[in-house]
Amino acid sequence: KKRLALVLLLCSLPSLTNAFCQRRSPIFGMTHCTDEVDNTWHAVGSSWRNSECMDCTCDECCSAYYIPREIPTDCVSVFDSKACVYKVHKKDDPTKIHKDPLK
């Protein structure tokens, strides 16, 4: 009963981040698929990260990052496309990084 209560509590909390996946329909018998973003070929069963920071397989691509939803009013979020992360920092001082609430 305690586990069920904990699961229900965690599911009822508002999400602090957004992440997303895009399902793809594989063709029966195919041995390779194309990453539609980078136009690169990949073997079925392999995984890769494309130039839009999506972690992909031939079945789906999911964001390799999360999008912060609750940002303090004195902060701003900036996407670092090389590291595939959003960095949240003070608006008036980019060296003051806001602590990640999920870590």
LOSE-399356 format. One line per 8 residues: number of its first residue (from 0); their letters; for each residue x, y, z of N, C-alpha, C, O. Coordinates in Angstrom, 2 decimals. Layout:
! residues N
NUM	A	X:Y:Z:X:Y:Z:X:Y:Z:X:Y:Z | ... .
END
This chain:
! residues 103
0	KKRLALVL	0.82:-1.20:0.00:0.00:0.00:0.00:0.86:1.26:0.00:0.52:2.26:-0.64 | 1.99:1.21:0.72:2.87:2.38:0.78:3.46:2.68:-0.59:3.56:3.84:-0.98 | 3.84:1.63:-1.32:4.41:1.84:-2.65:3.39:2.47:-3.60:3.71:3.38:-4.36 | 2.15:1.98:-3.54:1.11:2.53:-4.39:0.87:4.00:-4.07:0.69:4.81:-4.97 | 0.86:4.33:-2.79:0.66:5.73:-2.39:1.81:6.60:-2.90:1.58:7.72:-3.36 | 3.03:6.09:-2.83:4.19:6.85:-3.31:4.11:7.04:-4.83:4.37:8.14:-5.32 | 3.75:6.00:-5.55:3.62:6.11:-7.00:2.54:7.13:-7.36:2.76:7.96:-8.25 | 1.41:7.07:-6.70:0.34:8.03:-6.97:0.77:9.45:-6.66:0.44:10.38:-7.40 .
8	LLCSLPSL	1.51:9.63:-5.57:2.00:10.96:-5.21:2.96:11.48:-6.27:2.83:12.63:-6.71 | 3.90:10.67:-6.69:4.88:11.11:-7.69:4.21:11.40:-9.03:4.61:12.33:-9.72 | 3.22:10.63:-9.39:2.52:10.87:-10.66:1.67:12.13:-10.62:1.40:12.73:-11.65 | 1.25:12.52:-9.43:0.39:13.71:-9.34:1.19:15.01:-9.27:0.62:16.08:-9.45 | 2.50:14.92:-9.03:3.32:16.12:-8.98:3.46:16.71:-10.38:3.58:15.97:-11.35 | 3.45:18.03:-10.49:3.63:18.62:-11.82:5.04:18.36:-12.32:6.00:18.37:-11.55 | 5.15:18.15:-13.59:6.45:17.90:-14.19:7.27:19.18:-14.21:6.74:20.25:-14.54 | 8.54:19.08:-13.87:9.43:20.23:-13.90:10.12:20.38:-15.25:10.78:21.38:-15.52 .
16	TNAFCQRR	9.97:19.37:-16.09:10.65:19.40:-17.38:9.76:18.83:-18.48:8.74:18.20:-18.20 | 10.15:19.07:-19.70:9.50:18.47:-20.86:10.55:17.69:-21.63:11.66:18.17:-21.83 | 10.20:16.53:-22.06:11.02:15.74:-22.97:10.03:15.09:-23.93:8.84:15.01:-23.63 | 10.50:14.65:-25.06:9.55:14.09:-26.02:10.20:13.03:-26.89:11.42:13.00:-27.05 | 9.36:12.18:-27.44:9.80:11.13:-28.37:8.91:11.16:-29.61:7.75:11.57:-29.56 | 9.49:10.73:-30.70:8.76:10.59:-31.95:8.90:9.14:-32.40:10.01:8.68:-32.69 | 7.78:8.43:-32.45:7.79:7.04:-32.91:7.87:7.00:-34.43:7.34:7.87:-35.12 | 8.53:5.98:-34.93:8.62:5.80:-36.38:8.11:4.40:-36.71:8.21:3.49:-35.88 .
24	SPIFGMTH	7.58:4.24:-37.87:7.05:2.93:-38.29:8.09:2.21:-39.14:8.26:2.53:-40.32 | 8.77:1.23:-38.54:9.75:0.49:-39.34:9.05:-0.39:-40.38:7.91:-0.83:-40.18 | 9.73:-0.64:-41.45:9.21:-1.50:-42.51:9.72:-2.91:-42.26:10.92:-3.11:-42.05 | 8.82:-3.89:-42.29:9.19:-5.28:-42.04:10.32:-5.72:-42.98:10.25:-5.51:-44.19 | 11.34:-6.31:-42.40:12.45:-6.84:-43.18:13.56:-5.84:-43.50:14.56:-6.21:-44.10 | 13.38:-4.60:-43.10:14.43:-3.61:-43.42:15.68:-3.88:-42.59:15.59:-4.37:-41.46 | 16.84:-3.56:-43.14:18.10:-3.77:-42.44:18.74:-2.45:-42.02:19.62:-2.43:-41.16 | 18.29:-1.35:-42.63:18.81:-0.02:-42.32:17.66:0.99:-42.34:16.61:0.74:-42.92 .
32	CTDEVDNT	17.89:2.12:-41.71:16.91:3.20:-41.73:17.65:4.52:-41.91:18.87:4.59:-41.74 | 16.91:5.55:-42.23:17.50:6.87:-42.46:17.12:7.81:-41.33:15.96:7.88:-40.93 | 18.10:8.54:-40.82:17.82:9.64:-39.90:17.32:10.79:-40.77:18.06:11.32:-41.60 | 16.07:11.17:-40.56:15.45:12.19:-41.42:16.03:13.59:-41.20:15.86:14.46:-42.05 | 16.70:13.81:-40.08:17.31:15.11:-39.80:18.64:15.25:-40.53:18.86:16.22:-41.26 | 19.51:14.27:-40.34:20.86:14.33:-40.90:21.01:13.60:-42.23:22.06:13.68:-42.87 | 19.97:12.87:-42.63:20.00:12.09:-43.86:21.15:11.09:-43.86:21.85:10.92:-44.85 | 21.32:10.41:-42.70:22.36:9.39:-42.56:21.70:8.03:-42.39:20.58:7.93:-41.88 .
40	WHAVGSSW	22.39:6.98:-42.84:21.87:5.62:-42.76:22.42:4.92:-41.52:23.57:5.12:-41.14 | 21.56:4.09:-40.89:21.94:3.37:-39.67:21.38:1.96:-39.72:20.28:1.74:-40.24 | 22.13:1.02:-39.19:21.69:-0.37:-39.14:20.58:-0.53:-38.11:20.60:0.11:-37.06 | 19.61:-1.40:-38.42:18.55:-1.72:-37.46:19.22:-2.28:-36.21:20.11:-3.12:-36.31 | 18.81:-1.82:-35.05:19.40:-2.25:-33.78:20.46:-1.30:-33.25:20.87:-1.40:-32.10 | 20.90:-0.36:-34.09:21.90:0.61:-33.63:21.21:1.83:-33.02:19.99:2.00:-33.16 | 21.98:2.65:-32.36:21.46:3.90:-31.80:22.46:5.01:-32.08:23.66:4.75:-32.23 | 21.96:6.24:-32.16:22.81:7.38:-32.49:22.17:8.66:-31.98:20.98:8.69:-31.66 .
48	RNSECMDC	22.96:9.71:-31.91:22.47:11.05:-31.57:22.63:11.92:-32.81:23.72:12.01:-33.37 | 21.55:12.55:-33.25:21.62:13.38:-34.45:21.94:14.84:-34.12:22.12:15.19:-32.95 | 22.02:15.67:-35.13:22.45:17.06:-34.95:21.41:17.94:-34.25:21.71:19.08:-33.90 | 20.19:17.41:-34.05:19.17:18.16:-33.30:19.04:17.63:-31.88:18.02:17.84:-31.22 | 20.10:16.95:-31.40:20.15:16.43:-30.03:19.03:15.44:-29.73:18.44:15.45:-28.65 | 18.75:14.59:-30.70:17.78:13.52:-30.52:18.53:12.20:-30.47:19.37:11.93:-31.33 | 18.22:11.36:-29.46:18.77:10.02:-29.37:17.83:9.09:-30.13:16.65:8.99:-29.80 | 18.36:8.42:-31.14:17.51:7.69:-32.08:17.86:6.22:-32.19:18.98:5.79:-31.94 .
56	TCDECCSA	16.84:5.46:-32.58:16.95:4.11:-33.10:16.09:4.11:-34.36:15.50:5.13:-34.72 | 16.01:2.99:-35.02:15.15:2.94:-36.21:13.66:2.99:-35.83:12.82:3.25:-36.70 | 13.33:2.76:-34.56:11.95:2.78:-34.09:11.49:4.13:-33.58:10.31:4.47:-33.70 | 12.41:4.92:-33.01:12.01:6.20:-32.44:13.21:7.12:-32.23:14.36:6.68:-32.20 | 12.90:8.40:-32.07:13.88:9.40:-31.67:13.31:10.13:-30.46:12.15:10.54:-30.46 | 14.13:10.28:-29.42:13.71:10.97:-28.20:14.70:12.09:-27.90:15.89:11.99:-28.19 | 14.19:13.15:-27.33:15.06:14.27:-26.99:16.13:13.80:-26.02:15.84:13.08:-25.06 | 17.36:14.20:-26.27:18.49:13.83:-25.42:18.63:14.83:-24.27:19.60:14.77:-23.51 .
64	YYIPREIP	17.70:15.72:-24.15:17.74:16.79:-23.16:16.33:16.98:-22.61:15.35:16.48:-23.16 | 16.26:17.71:-21.52:14.95:18.10:-21.03:14.85:19.61:-21.08:15.85:20.32:-21.02 | 13.63:20.08:-21.20:13.37:21.52:-21.29:12.87:21.99:-19.92:11.80:21.56:-19.49 | 13.62:22.84:-19.25:13.16:23.32:-17.94:11.85:24.09:-18.07:11.70:24.94:-18.95 | 10.91:23.78:-17.19:9.61:24.45:-17.25:9.45:25.52:-16.19:8.84:26.56:-16.43 | 10.00:25.26:-15.02:9.83:26.22:-13.93:11.15:26.93:-13.69:12.05:26.43:-13.02 | 11.25:28.12:-14.26:12.47:28.91:-14.19:12.20:30.13:-13.32:11.21:30.82:-13.54 | 13.06:30.40:-12.34:12.86:31.61:-11.52:12.80:32.85:-12.41:13.45:32.91:-13.45 .
72	TDCVSVFD	12.04:33.83:-12.00:11.83:35.03:-12.82:13.12:35.81:-13.06:13.21:36.55:-14.04 | 14.11:35.66:-12.20:15.37:36.38:-12.39:16.39:35.56:-13.20:17.57:35.93:-13.28 | 15.92:34.45:-13.79:16.81:33.58:-14.56:16.30:33.43:-15.99:15.17:33.79:-16.31 | 17.16:32.88:-16.84:16.82:32.61:-18.23:17.43:31.25:-18.60:18.47:30.87:-18.07 | 16.77:30.51:-19.51:17.34:29.24:-19.96:17.88:29.42:-21.37:17.26:30.05:-22.23 | 19.06:28.85:-21.60:19.73:28.95:-22.89:20.13:27.54:-23.32:20.71:26.79:-22.53 | 19.82:27.18:-24.57:20.15:25.84:-25.05:21.57:25.80:-25.58:21.95:26.60:-26.43 | 22.36:24.85:-25.08:23.72:24.59:-25.55:23.63:23.40:-26.51:23.56:22.26:-26.08 .
80	SKACVYKV	23.65:23.68:-27.81:23.45:22.63:-28.82:24.64:21.67:-28.94:24.49:20.58:-29.48 | 25.79:22.06:-28.45:26.94:21.15:-28.49:26.86:20.13:-27.36:27.18:18.96:-27.56 | 26.42:20.57:-26.18:26.29:19.67:-25.03:24.89:19.05:-24.94:24.68:18.13:-24.15 | 23.95:19.56:-25.73:22.55:19.09:-25.72:21.91:19.26:-24.35:21.26:18.35:-23.84 | 22.09:20.43:-23.76:21.48:20.73:-22.46:21.00:22.18:-22.44:21.54:23.05:-23.13 | 19.97:22.42:-21.64:19.56:23.78:-21.34:20.29:24.20:-20.08:20.33:23.46:-19.10 | 20.87:25.38:-20.12:21.53:25.93:-18.94:20.69:27.10:-18.44:20.31:27.98:-19.21 | 20.41:27.08:-17.16:19.62:28.14:-16.54:20.56:28.99:-15.70:21.26:28.47:-14.82 .
88	HKKDDPTK	20.57:30.29:-15.97:21.44:31.18:-15.22:20.74:32.50:-14.95:19.70:32.80:-15.53 | 21.34:33.28:-14.07:20.80:34.60:-13.74:20.80:35.47:-14.99:21.75:35.44:-15.77 | 19.74:36.25:-15.19:19.65:37.12:-16.36:20.78:38.13:-16.41:21.32:38.42:-17.48 | 21.14:38.66:-15.26:22.16:39.70:-15.22:23.58:39.18:-15.00:24.54:39.95:-15.01 | 23.73:37.83:-14.82:25.06:37.27:-14.60:25.10:35.81:-15.06:24.76:34.91:-14.29 | 25.51:35.57:-16.31:25.54:34.20:-16.84:26.48:33.25:-16.09:26.39:32.04:-16.28 | 27.35:33.78:-15.25:28.24:32.90:-14.49:27.54:32.29:-13.29:28.05:31.33:-12.70 | 26.39:32.82:-12.91:25.63:32.29:-11.77:24.59:31.31:-12.30:23.47:31.68:-12.66 .
96	IHKDPLK	25.00:30.04:-12.33:24.15:28.96:-12.86:23.13:28.57:-11.79:23.46:28.40:-10.62 | 21.86:28.44:-12.23:20.79:28.00:-11.34:20.92:26.50:-11.14:21.11:25.75:-12.10 | 20.81:26.04:-9.89:20.95:24.61:-9.58:19.82:23.82:-10.23:18.65:24.22:-10.17 | 20.17:22.70:-10.83:19.21:21.81:-11.48:18.36:21.13:-10.40:18.92:20.45:-9.54 | 17.03:21.30:-10.42:16.19:20.70:-9.38:16.11:19.19:-9.47:15.66:18.55:-8.52 | 16.53:18.59:-10.58:16.46:17.15:-10.74:17.73:16.43:-10.33:17.78:15.20:-10.35 | 18.76:17.17:-9.95:20.03:16.53:-9.56:20.25:16.66:-8.08:21.26:16.19:-7.56 .
END
